[in-house]
Structures are given as structure tokens and as C-alpha cells.
């Protein structure tokens, strides 16, 4: 997928930081949400949501999810 379509944008926008992080860590590299312009947007939204919740909560979620 080369461009960011409205359906993918909406799917990313409604995800929580935890959901985004789970997909980032455990999703397939071939997942359309992680590729091209959509993947770039995914990363930007994930960073913005991480910043919004703060470092302590981001660390808590990260530890909860694990690898």
C-alpha cells in the first residue's frame, strides 16, 4: 500500500497505545498498517500517543506486553 487510505487512518487513530505497541512488536512485517505511508503514519501516531500517556505509563505497558 503506497498511500494512506481513510479506512487505515481510522483504524490507526482509534487504537490505544497498547494496541499500537502490540502490533508494532508482534505484527507481521507484511501487515499493511506497518508499510509505506501508512506505516509512517502508524509510527507517528504511536509516538504521539506514547508522549500523551507519559514515560511511566509507556514503560508499564511495555513491561506488561513483553517480547
C-alpha positions as CSV (number, residue, x, y, z in Angstrom):
1,X,0.0,0.0,0.0
2,X,1.6,3.2,-1.1
3,X,-0.8,5.8,0.3
4,X,-2.7,6.3,3.5
5,X,-6.4,5.4,2.9
6,X,-9.1,6.7,5.2
7,X,-10.0,3.2,6.5
8,X,-6.4,2.5,7.6
9,X,-6.1,6.0,9.1
10,X,-9.3,5.5,11.1
11,X,-8.1,2.0,12.3
12,X,-4.8,3.5,13.5
13,X,-6.5,6.6,15.0
14,X,-8.8,4.5,17.2
15,X,-6.1,2.2,18.5
16,X,-4.8,2.7,22.0
17,X,-1.1,3.0,22.6
18,X,-1.1,-0.6,23.9
19,X,-2.8,-1.9,20.8
20,X,-0.3,0.0,18.6
21,X,2.7,-1.3,20.5
22,X,1.4,-4.9,20.4
23,X,1.1,-4.6,16.6
24,X,4.5,-2.9,16.3
25,X,6.2,-5.7,18.3
26,X,4.3,-8.8,17.3
27,X,2.6,-8.0,14.0
28,X,3.7,-9.3,10.7
29,X,6.2,-7.2,8.8
30,X,3.8,-7.6,5.8
31,X,0.9,-6.0,7.7
32,X,-0.4,-3.2,5.5
33,X,-0.6,-0.9,8.6
34,X,3.2,-1.1,9.0
35,X,4.2,-0.4,5.4
36,X,4.7,2.6,3.3
37,X,3.0,5.9,4.0
38,X,0.5,4.0,6.3
39,X,3.4,2.6,8.3
40,X,4.9,6.1,8.6
41,X,1.6,7.4,9.9
42,X,1.3,4.5,12.3
43,X,4.7,5.3,13.8
44,X,3.9,9.0,14.1
45,X,0.6,8.2,15.9
46,X,2.3,5.7,18.2
47,X,4.9,8.3,19.2
48,X,2.2,10.9,19.8
49,X,0.1,8.5,21.9
50,X,3.2,7.5,23.9
51,X,4.1,11.1,24.6
52,X,0.5,11.8,25.6
53,X,0.4,9.0,28.3
54,X,3.9,9.8,29.6
55,X,7.0,7.7,30.1
56,X,5.9,5.9,33.3
57,X,2.7,4.6,31.7
58,X,4.5,3.7,28.5
59,X,7.1,1.7,30.4
60,X,4.3,-0.1,32.4
61,X,2.6,-1.1,29.1
62,X,5.8,-2.2,27.6
63,X,6.6,-4.4,30.5
64,X,3.1,-5.8,30.5
65,X,3.3,-6.7,26.8
66,X,6.8,-8.1,26.9
67,X,8.6,-9.5,23.9
